[in-house]
Amino acid sequence: MILERDGHGGGGDSVGTGSADALLILPFDTRSRSRFRARLDNGEEVGVILTRGHILRGGDRLRAEDGRIIGIAAATETVSTAHARDADMLARGAYHLGNRHVALQIGPLWLRYSHDHVLDDMVRGLGFTLVVEETPFEPEAGAYHSHGGEHGHSHLEEPHSHGGGHKHEH
């Protein structure tokens, strides 16, 4: 069975609000890909095709080619949650993790990322209290993400500029 977003691209509202016919439980790494194979909670194998750049979130819904509605759930993952004592510490930690291009979930005085002992040592060194836990992971989409899947520039084979002297290759 093939699952696709039905073209509206904004969360699950385009496929209704009733109960889902099946559930697809996925880790963030899989939910951030545009094409993949997976198994529904009933064991049925599915292929998922999404607009490039779209990230599935817990609570999203997809329509199967046979019309069924498939709910998306964020799988429990091993993550590190770094607790800050104040907003300045939180900003400093977000800066350092973001500078390393780490997918980051931000909450009130905490930062969460996929567990990595090197990053754990870094945030401890910044003064954070760290908890390694099993919980769903819903990081920020990123500066170039939009619900339509486009992010403002194409990925050409040559270097390009985002303005302000910031130039890089993808």
N, C-alpha and C positions, 0 to 999 in steps of 0.2 A: 504494500500500500504506500502511496506517496502522500505526504503532508505538505501543504503549502499555505502561506499566508495568502488571504484572498485579495491582496492588492491594496488594502487600506493602510497597512503598515503601522498602525498606532495601537500597540498593546493588543488586548483581546476583544475590544468592543465591536470590531467588525464582524465577529462570528457569534454574537449574541451573549446573553448573560445567564442562560439556564445551566443546568448541570452538564458536565462533560461526559461523553460516552466512554472515554478511557483517559488514562493519565500517562504522561511521559516525564519521567524523573531523570534529570540530567545535571551533571556538574557544570560549573561555569565554563570551563574550557570547551566543552561540547556546545553549550548554548551560544557561544560566540562565533561558531563556524556557520557558513552559509549552506553547506551541503554535508550530510552525514547519515549514517544508518544507525538505528537504535532499536530497542525493544520497549513496547508499551508495558504497563503494569500487568497486563493479562498475558504477556509472553509473545504477542504478535510482533513480528519484525516490520519496521517502517523505514522509509527513506524520507528525509526532510530536505526540502529545497526552499531557501529563503533568499530575499534580496540581499545582495552582498553588503556587508557592514551592519546588518541588523543583528541585535543581540536579543535572544529570547530571555524573558524574565519570568520568575515564578508568578503564576496567575495569568500569563498570556494563554491564548487559545489558538489552535490551528484547525483548519478544515481539511479533512481527508477527502480524497478523490471520490469516495462513496457517500460524502455528505456528513459523516460523523464529525463531532466536535471533540478535539483532543486537548485536554488541559495540560499545561506545562507546570512542573514543580521543580524548584531548585533542590538538587540532591544535597545531602549532608556531606561536607568535606572537612578535611583536616586544615584548619586555618590558625593563624596567629592573630590574636586581638591584643593590641597595644593600648593600654589605658593611660591617658595623660592627666596631670594634676590641674592644668589650666589651658586656656585657649592658645596662649603663646606656644606652649609645648606641643599642642596638637598641630598647629601650623608648621612648626619646625619639623616635626616627624613627617607630615604630609609632603613637605618640600623635599626632604631627603629621599623618601620612598618614591615620590613622583619623578625625581631626577634620575632614578634607576628604572623608570618606565614600568613600575610595579602596578598591576591591577589592584585598586584600592577601594574598599568600602569604608565610608566615613559615617560615624555616628556621633552622638553627643559625648565629647571628650574621649572618643576611641577611634582607632584605625584598625582595619582588618585586611589581611592579605593571605594568599596561599602560603601555608607553612613553609618556611625556609630558615634553617638554623643560622645562616650567615646574616640574613636580614634581622632575625631575632636578636643576635648579638649587637647589631648596629643600634636598634631601637632601645635595647636595654642600656646601651652606652649613652643614649640621649636622655635617660632618666625615666623611661616608660616602665610601667608594670605590665608584664606580658603573661597572657594566658593562651596556651595551645588547647584548642577545643574542636569538637565535631559539631558543625552547624552549617546551614545553607549559606552560600557566599553570593552576594549581589553587589559587585563593585560598580563604581561610577562608570558611565559609558565612555568618557574621554572627551577631550576638547573638540575633536573632529566628528563625533558621532551625531547623527540625526535620525529620527524615526524613518525617514525615507531611504536610509542606507547610504546616502551620499555625504561627503564631508568636505566639499568645497574645492577640491583639486584632484587632478588625476594622478595616478602613480606611474609616471613616465620613467624611462630607463635613465634619464639624465637628472643632474641636480636641479633643484628649484628653490625658490625663496618664498617664505611666508611673510616677508616684510621685516622691517626693523633689524636688518642684518642677519637674520636667522636663515641659514641655508643648509640644506642637507639632502641626502639621497634616501629613497625608500627601498 
